[in-house]
């Protein structure tokens, strides 16, 4: 009898040693003790309290528990198909609660009890159920796509099956669609502004950062971008040497207030690196101010060592005096003009730019920028007409 008793005791100890330590705790205890279920634990904590209360209650319950990798796959699925991430779903307590309740079944349901074609009711209710398919290989699939990675893990109040993907009932999918639509609507600006960047400084190629993100690379002196359509608001602009660090800017950070809808804004880098005068000027226009029969001309003095500059049109003063880094605007009658940008050095007139045959058209907006150095001046000319304005504003 003693030998039999010792044998029974030995077998009992062997059986107990095979039972996981967490099997004596609740489903919540089991999940907390399982590193691969940490995302699920966080989700339960973010959901309505009735989810955690049910999982810690007397049960019995069966939980199809998505692994951490399953939630990663869900995040990718959400971003690809709805344009939102898992964080948006977790932040919506109602959607998250419904999603988790769909993974919980009343009673103990072990893997050997699952039958092909079976629909398992869940705590989500409303007729929601998990479809079961058993393949010829014996593989168990839920809703035809989700597989069980670890089955029949016992807890004091039920059983857990770890699954490789997150189950999505139709009700939750519809809620996610609504959430994605609302998120997109909130993120879509209701008004826009048009912005371009010009490099008119005596400096090497530069990169431009907008709100910390590199937006333009290797902008060369004399380069001017097309107008980019941005939502109205405030933006932080930083200019660095090409391939330089945002932590070592040559201009900025500059906060740019773009609050006027359909405004046209030119952000121009001017000045000299060597002289320490590098800066940004902002030219703003709604392109609506041209007088009848005239064009609107904005002249920019961006030559730091040229002193006072004059602009002549057919030999007559268009701009009598402009200093660096100033910009002046004039209405000019439509016509053809020989334009000169001149300055005075040691009492003698020096022509910085000579532009013969410049056509000024009615209801067209011109920007003339004199840049470079007094020894090697250059000029940039651009124009935007009423049709251009309408096209850009309706992009």
Order of alpha helices (4+ residues) and beta strands (2+ residues): alpha-alpha-alpha-alpha-beta-alpha-alpha-alpha-beta-beta-beta-beta-beta-beta-alpha-beta-beta-beta-beta-beta-beta-beta-beta-beta-beta-beta-beta-beta-beta-beta-beta-alpha
